[in-house]
Amino acid sequence: MRILVSGATGFVGSTITRHLLAAGHTVRAMSRSAAQARVVLAAAEQGRAALADGRLEFSEADVTEAATLVEAVKEVEAVIQAAQFTGAPVEDPKRGLTYMDVDCKGTMNLLAAVAEVYETPTAGPAMSRYPEGAPHFLYVSGVSVSADGREPWDRAKWRAEEAIRGSGLDWTIVRGCWAYGAQDAALNRIIGYSDRLPFVPVFGAGQDKLTPVFVEDIGRLFVLVVENPARAADTTFVLGGPDVVTLNEFLGLALKAMGRRRPVLHIPKALGKFQGALLQHMPGRPLSPDAVDFVSQGGAATEADRQLLAERFPGFRATSLQDGLESYLRPLP
């Protein structure tokens, strides 16, 4: 199969790309910079092998620029929207780097490009349908997304989901829990403070429940969805790991995998948001008030979520936290 991956150089998008290539598929890696995408994806063994046999293609396009997307979506059997903006979760409205611009409007732009290429008119000018062979549309969403979401990421992703559900295409939405892995900028940034501090700082009490998911499991699930579209058509999955933990416990397990012991220093969210209100005006926008809410929120898959995945993909098993963390954090002998 030929599959378009939007956001193919990102943390989640590049992992999905690697797994698709390893499964033998052709991937059209979409990025704002084809040269950067080549460097990032060729760093992995699957990317180098796919470049050699012609299964890795590149499309220089941007989900926020509708005119760039039409060529990208031509002659593909699936479209995976995994784009994320630079600096997330710290938004930069002046540069168009927001959840509404990328997740919401970007998804709508991709859907419009698919419609322009594949949709065929029927009885009247306002009516249309997709012929057989139109691509399956897949979207990377978040566990906290819902119709009544109050946060900007929840509102943007919900609107994107609604556009996908109403598109007329076969679709699958995967609402992921906190994704961690070797290139994760969130967990690794927090525990990275232990390199130079005798403690690990976090915003809030750290008691909300999480079911963190190893990013490699996201890649494996997307391969299963692409290869078994009938099992996943018009379905929203929630993907979390098998372990239910608090943020405090999550950090403790990560530090243990590193062979370190550090106490967690809890910074009141009000103080963090005050800091964010100041730092968002600094070069590089290192923090914002909304970002404090994002990194301190909970989000856990339920038993019903796990049951749905088990029914549709009986062989799929998510990686335990211990195994996932130790796979990249355990010190070398």
Secondary structure as UniProt FT lines:
FT   STRAND          2..6
FT   TURN            7..9
FT   HELIX           11..22
FT   TURN            23..24
FT   STRAND          26..31
FT   HELIX           34..42
FT   HELIX           45..53
FT   STRAND          56..60
FT   TURN            63..64
FT   HELIX           66..68
FT   TURN            70..75
FT   STRAND          78..81
FT   TURN            86..89
FT   HELIX           93..95
FT   HELIX           100..105
FT   HELIX           106..118
FT   STRAND          120..121
FT   TURN            125..126
FT   STRAND          128..129
FT   TURN            132..133
FT   STRAND          136..142
FT   TURN            143..144
FT   TURN            147..148
FT   HELIX           152..165
FT   STRAND          171..176
FT   STRAND          179..180
FT   TURN            182..183
FT   TURN            185..186
FT   HELIX           187..192
FT   HELIX           193..195
FT   STRAND          200..203
FT   STRAND          209..210
FT   STRAND          213..214
FT   HELIX           215..227
FT   HELIX           229..232
FT   TURN            233..234
FT   STRAND          235..239
FT   STRAND          245..246
FT   HELIX           247..257
FT   TURN            258..259
FT   STRAND          264..267
FT   HELIX           269..279
FT   TURN            280..281
FT   TURN            283..284
FT   HELIX           289..296
FT   HELIX           303..312
FT   TURN            314..315
FT   HELIX           321..329
//
